[in-house]
Each structure stands twice: as C-alpha cells, then as structure tokens.
Amino acid sequence: MSARDRLADGLYGAGWATVKKLPEPAAVRLGRTVADVAWKQRGAGVRRLEGNYARVVPGASPERLAALSRAGMRSYLRYWMESFRLPAWSTERIKGGFAPKDLHHLTDGMDAGKGVILALPHLANWDLAGAWVTTKLGIPFTTVAERLKPETLYDRFVAYREGLGMEVLPHSGGTAFGTLARRLRDGGLVCLVADRDLSASGVEVDFFGETARMPAGPALLAQQTGALLLPVTLWYDDSPVMQGRVHPAVEVPESGTRAEKTSVMTQALADAFATGIADHPEDWHMLQRLWLKDLDPAKAPGAREGGAR
C-alpha cells in the first residue's frame, strides 16, 4: 500500500472512530470549519464544483458561484459528518432524520410486489436516506459500491453501509447486475446513485443543456425485471432533518429497441435529477468532471479546468 493510500485509509478510519463520538453541535461546527478552510484554499475540487454550478445556474456572477461553492462545501462536509456519525445514531434519531415527500410512490410499488429501483443523484446524504428506509420502513435493499483504493478503504465503506442495513455489491466483477435483477424479481428494493458514468456503456443525456453520460443500469434493470424505476432527490434545509422527494415512476416505452428505450428512460432520470439539483444546487456534491466537454481537455473551457476529487 502506498503512503498516499495509507493516509487516505487512516483519515477515513479516524473520522469514523473520532467524529461519531463528538456531540452533534461539535460535529456540526467541525464540519463547517473544515468546509470553509477547504473553500478558501480553492483546490481542484472547489474549482470543479464552481464549474459544475455554472452549468446549473447559467449566467451566475463570479460572486454568486463563489457563494454557491462555499455553501456546497458546507453541505458536502455535513454529509461526511453525518456519515461518520450515523453508526452511532439511535434508531429514533435515524427515524427522525429524514422527511421524504410523496413516499407513496415507493410504498405502493413495494406493495405491488414487482420490485422497485430508486435512482438518486449525488444530492445531500443518500446514506442517511438508506438508513431511514431500512430503519423507519423496515425495508432492506441492495446497492453497489465502486471499488476504492486502497482495498482497506473499500472494505471500510462496505462495512459501514452493511452496518446500516444495506446489502452492498462491488461495482466491478460483472456479477452485480445479475444479483440486482434477482433481488428485483423477488420483489426487493434496489438503490443506485445514478448521475455519473464515465464508462463506454454510459448513456448520453442532455443535462442542463449539455451532454453528459449517466449509467444505463437503472433503465436496463427496469426493462428486464418489470420493476418500478423511481427517481429520488434529496436536500437540506435549515433544520437537522434532511428533506427529499420520491418522483413518479419512469415508464418503459412501449416501442423501440432496448437501446432506444434505455436512452429515453435515462433521459427521464436526468430530467428528474435536474429538477432537484436546480432547486437545491448547493446540495449537489459533484466535485468531479461530468459533462463531456470537460472530460475532453481539447473542448474544456479554461475557466472550468479542475481535477476530480
């Protein structure tokens, strides 16, 4: 393991070991302090965040983008402080920590017994939403996790999410899709973060007026299993309770090839995500390149240069 990998693993380990023991007000202050320090340093992640916000809020002044990126970093560190502390939250704290709207789309879908896919962007804290689903609703679900380096860090994330009641599958290895399909055919729940896909299999979508790629998995799973595909958006307000909305189902088109259906459905997901992101841009934690113009250095505007987190 390289020195950089050991440092990353040690920092995350310290976060889970130390931050979860802090009183909540202290954790909130710590998160805000770390966020403000990172924002003032204007590293690659902050610059990328501003570049992404420039797409979401077209015509925003530099001052507006700076204010958004500061709020975005505070939201991002709130996510981390909550995530470090979630394993220590009481059952009642988890049950009271999330207040989703239009939940009937999920509960009605589960009652129908055909399986449900929840697709989310990187908004607010999807781990908290997942813990709420397993704790408040008593519904277990399956998700996937990207393999991180070092392997010990990936193991930490898997153990953390499994401790919250999730079944976690590795994104790589080729078996995740088949397992997800089996869970859905058995009437289960699958949750997938689905607003970024840089692979060759990603589906091109129009996202805030420019082309990006998003994963085909949610749409393909819905087509192959008959499961309901529901977009979900999340956001923070001024309270300790995270807010959210379960959007109406993305329907499978009646005609077209599988690729054509997948394209239409993935675009519908992107449109739902864009609605939630436009309403709460500061809670979209996209500190990485997303749009194709930014992924191609020859096409990327100079003002939007920046590295992935």
N, C-alpha and C positions, 0 to 999 in steps of 0.2 A: 504494500500500500504506500502511495507517495505521501510526502509531507502535506501536500495540499488536501489530499483525501482524508488523512488523519485529522487535520484541522477541522474540515467540514463535519466529519463524524463527531468529533469532540464537542464542537459548538452546539450541534443539534442535541447531543446527549446531555450537555449541560443545561440547555433550555428546558428539556423535559424534566430533568432532575431538580432544577432550581426554581424555575418560574412557576411551576404548578404549586409550589409551597408558599408563594407570596400571597398576601391578602389581595383581593381583587383590585382595590384602589391603587395599590402599589404597582401591580402588574399593568394597569392602565397607564399610569404615569411613566413607567419604564418604556412601554411600547411607544408612547408619544415622543419621548425623549430620543429614543433610537431612530424613529422615523424622521424627526426634524434634523438630527445630525446627518443622516444619510442624504436627506433632501438638500441640505446646504452644501454638501460635498459635490453634488451634481455629477455622480458617477454615470456609467453607461446605462444602468437600469433606469435611473431617473430621467435621463435624456430620452431613452426609448419610450418611457411612459408618456412623456410630453408629446413625442412624435405620434404615438398612437391616439392620444387625446385630440390632437389636431385633426384627425380624421373624424372623430366622434363629434367634435364641436367645431365645425368648419367656420372659418372667419374669426376664431377666438384670437384675442390680442396676446402678445407675449406675457403680459401681466396675468391674464385670465388662465393661460396654460400653466404658468408657474403656480398660481393658487390651486389649480386642479391637481397638479402633480404633488404639491405638499399635502393636500387632503387625501390624494391617492396613496401616498406613502403611509400616512397615519392609518388609513383603512387597512392597508396591507399588513402593517405591524399589529393592528388589532386582530387580524386573522391569526397571526402567529402567536400572539399572547393567549388568545382563546384556545388555539390548538394545543399549545404546551400545557394548558391548564385543564382541558377537557377530561383527561383521565381521572382528575381529582374532583370533578364536579359531582354533586349529588344527583340522584335521579330526579328530584324535584327541580333542581337548577337547570338540568337539561330540558325537562319538560316545559319549563317556563322561559327558555332562552330563544324560542323561535315562534313566530306567529304568521304562518302562511295563509294567504288568501286563496279562495277557490280550490280548497283541498278536495272537494267532492270529485274533481276530475281523477284524482288518484284513488280515493277510496272506492268510488263506483267502478273504476277499472279493475281494482283488485277483487272486488266482489263478483265481477263477471267471470273471473277465473281464467282469463286468457293471457295473463301476464302483462306487466307494464314496464316500459322503459322510460326512465327520467333522464333527460339530457340537459346539462347545465353548462353555462359559460363560467369563466374564472371570476365570478362575482361574489363578494363578501366571503362567507365561510361555508363551503359545501360540506366540510367535515361535521360542523355543528348541525346542519340540516340532516345529514345522515344519521348522526347520533339521536336526533329528535325522532326520526322515523322509526328507528329500532327501539327506542325507549318509550316515547309517547304513544305511538301507534302499535308498537309490538310487532312490526313487520321486518323480518330480516331481509337483507338484499345482497346482491353480488356486484362487485365493481372490479375495475382493473387498475393497476398501478404501473407506471413507467419504471423500468429498471434503472436505478440510480447508481452512480459510482461515488464512493466505494460500495461494495455489496453490503457491508455492515450498515450503511445508512439506509439502503433499501429495506433491509431487514427491520430497522427501527420503525420505518413508516408502515410496513405491513403489520408489525406487532401492535403499533398504535391504533391503526384502523380496525384490526381484528378485535382489539380490546373494546372498541366502541360498538361491536356487534356486526361488523361487516365481513363478508367473505371477499377476500382480495386475491385476484388472479394476476400473474405477471403479464404485462402487455406483450412481451416478446415470447417466442416459442411456438406460436402457431396454434395452440390449443384453446386459447381464451374464448374465441368466437364460438366454438362448438359447445363449450361449457355454458356460456351465456345463453345460447339457444336452448339448451336442455333446461336450464332454470326457468326460462320463459314458457316453454311448452308445458312445464309442470305448474304453471300459474304463478310463478315467482316474480320478484321485483329486481330490476337491474338499473343501476345508476351510473351514468357516464358523463365525465367532463368532456365537452364536445365542440369547443370553439377554436381549436388549433390543431392542424395536422400538416406536417411538413413532408410526409411521405409521398411517394409516387402515386399511391392509391387515394390520396385526398381528393375530395370533390371541390371543384372550383365554384365559388359562390360570389355574388355581389354583396359586399358588406360595407355599408356606409359609402357607397358609390365607387368602390374599387374592388379589384379581385383578390380574394383570399382563398385558402383551402381549409376545409373542415372535414372531419372523418366521416367515412361512408358507413361505419359500423352501426350507428343507431337506426338509420333508414333500412339497411340490409336486414338487420335483426327483425324489425317490424314486418318487413315483407315475408321473410322466411318462416316466421313463427305465428303471425297473426296478432302479436302483442300490440298494445296501445303505446304510441310514442307521444310523450308529453314533454314539451319544453318547460323548464323551470328557471325563473330569475330570482335573485336574492339581492337584498340591500340592507344597509344600516341606516338607522335614524339617530336621533339624539338620545335614545334610551339604551339600556343594556340588552334589549330584546331585538334580535335580528328579524327583519321582515322578509317576506317572499311571496311569490305568486306562482301557482300551477296554471299554465296556459292550456287552452283547449288542444285536443289531440291533433297531430299532424296526420292527415289521411293518406292512405296509399292510393295513388292514382289508379283509375280503372283501366287505363290503356297505356301502352308504351313498353319498351324493353326494360329489363331490370336496371340498366344504367340510366335510362331516361327517368324512371320512377325515382331512383336514388337521387338524381340531380334535383328533381322537383322537391322532394321531401327535405333534402339537406338545405336547400334554399329557404324553405319554410322555417326550418330551425333557425337559420341565420337571421331571418327577419324577426322572429320572436326574441332572439338574443339581443338584436339591435335595439328593439323597443326598450328592454330592461336596461341596457347599457346607456342608451341616450338619456333615460330618466335619471340614472344614478352613475354617471361616468366615473366619479371618484372611487367607486367601489369595484371597478373593473381592474383587476390586478394583472394586467398584461404588460410585463416588463421585458417582453421578448418581441422579436420581429414576427409579424403576422401576414401583412399584405405582400403580394408577390413582388411589387415594385421595390419593397425594402429588402426582400430576400435576394434580389439580383443587384449587386453593387453598381452595375453599369446603369441601372434605372433609378436607383435610390436617390432622392433629393439630398443634397449635402446637409440641409438643416435637420434631416431625420437620421443622420448616422448615429449608431449606437450599438453596443453589444448586447447579446442575450444575457439574461441573468444566470 
